[in-house]
Amino acid sequence: MKSLFLKIFLSYWAAQALFLALAILITLALRERGETATWDAQQTTVFSKAIQVYEQSGPAEVRRYLEEVRDSLHTRAFLLDDQGNDVSGHDLPRWAESLGKGVEPPRRDFWQRVTPSPFRRQVQTAASGKRYTLVAFLPPSGPFAPGGVPGLSILIGIISSGLVCYLLARYLTAPVVRLRAATQRLAAGDLSARAGGLAARRRDEMAQLVRDFDTMAERLEATVNAQARLLNDISHELRSPLARLNVASALAHQRAGVEARSALERIDLEAERLNELIGGLLTIARLDSGNDSRQKLPILLGEMIEGIAADADFEAQGRNCRVESTIKEDCLVAGVPLLLHSAIENVVRNAARYTREGSSVQIVLERGQGGAGPEAVIRIVDSGPGVPEEELDKLFRPFYRIDDARGRQTGGVGLGLAITERAVRIHGGMVKASNRPEGGLQIEIRVPAAAPSAGQGPASLAEKQEAVVTSSSRSHREAISETRSN
């Protein structure tokens, strides 16, 4: 049993139900013993008077007298003659016949077995010399009486205690449920998640825990936001001196001689790397802050992936590598074309950079089914050395590189995959890395697939997508060079 609510509820309910059931049974048993003692004390008197009424007034009067006894003492009694017959002439029940013969009837239900015997028998000889027998049965009262509902009191007690225990368990576990929900939201990246609410009106330990969690979440949100603002501000501030550095370099190219050209080209190269780094930092800051308000459009991923594969294949020819795409089923998604293009391209370029020389990179697009509905599934597979299993979850952290020396050789700064992860998350998807059994790394991107709008077929969507990508390609290559992966 994993639910804390069920543990508290069932344990309290079982304890309360047992307590109530025992209390009711003991109370009834004690009451039955009291009624039994009352009859035992008056049995001889009742017997003598019944004989007297019978001998003086006849069968009708003794019957009426015994009915009065039943009403006052809650006991059914019969006066038998020496032949074992009822003196009033009525047929006897079976238990009375058995008692008249000196045999006690069997106890048929549980209640009769756990309480004193309800049957009584007494023999007496009257002054007239006749021998009489008085047999009696003390029926239980309340829910155990004949015609009553068996266990009604216990059932009512169990239901009422269950209601009380349910409310108590709900009261105890409600802060835990809120705390768990807030923790899940916080772990999913929602730094505004709080578990307050009902805890504000409570002063117990659980409420204090909820308030402590909210305090921790507030400090965490403030720290992360401050870090993002600092990163964004520093990146913006570095843009101006970098622009002046580029202008100064251009002027130096015009005025310097041939002997200074190699030094100036080195300065240009480092300035370009710095510009790439700043661009990546700005993109990371924008995606982390959730301020990317660009309009989402319908996107056909098949054509986008084929274009990315063609560009990457051309660049990979220097290493005698190929980049090939397989579109098993084209998928339509809603997103920012440039951002999604950048996310996929980062992974493809990274795979082309690290795949084994002379091998190929495979890009596969197909439709899958996720928990929330259909998804577009993109798999990028290379034949490189792979990644240690304990490092897979770290690939999408900013500035993370498995091998710093290899990172410097390839020119990566460790932002490409981090941008991919954030861009895919903004589109409601997820990205996951895994090692292939035969060697190499596989990165899987899943994005929720959308249904085409009415009157908007694949051709019109492709035209719109091509127009968006074409109009943005220049700014994409020059101003957002962080799309180059680590």
Secondary structure, 3 states (H helix, E strand, C coil): CCCHHHHHHHHHHHHHHHHHHHHHHHHHHHHHHHHHHHHHHHHHHHHHHHHHHHHHHCHHHHHHHHHHHHHHHCCEEEEECCCCCECCCCCCCHHHHHHHCCCCCCCCCHHHHHCCCCEEEEEEECCCCCEEEEEEECCCCHHHCCCCCCCHHHHHHHHHHHHHHHHHHHHHHHHHHHHHHHHHHHHCCCCCCCCCCHHHHCCCHHHHHHHHHHHHHHHHHHHHHHHHHHHHHHHHHHHHHHHHHHHHHHHHHHHCCHHHHHHHHHHHHHHHHHHHHHHHHHHHHHHHHCCCCCCCEEEEHHHHHHHHHHHHHHHHHHHCCEEEEEECCCCEEEECHHHHHHHHHHHHHHHHHHCCCCCEEEEEEEEEEECCEEEEEEEEECCCCCCCHHHHHHCCCCCCCCCHHHHHHHCCCCCHHHHHHHHHHHCCCEEEEEECCCCCEEEEEEEECCCCCCCCCHHHHHHHHHHHHHHHHHHHHHCCHHHCCC
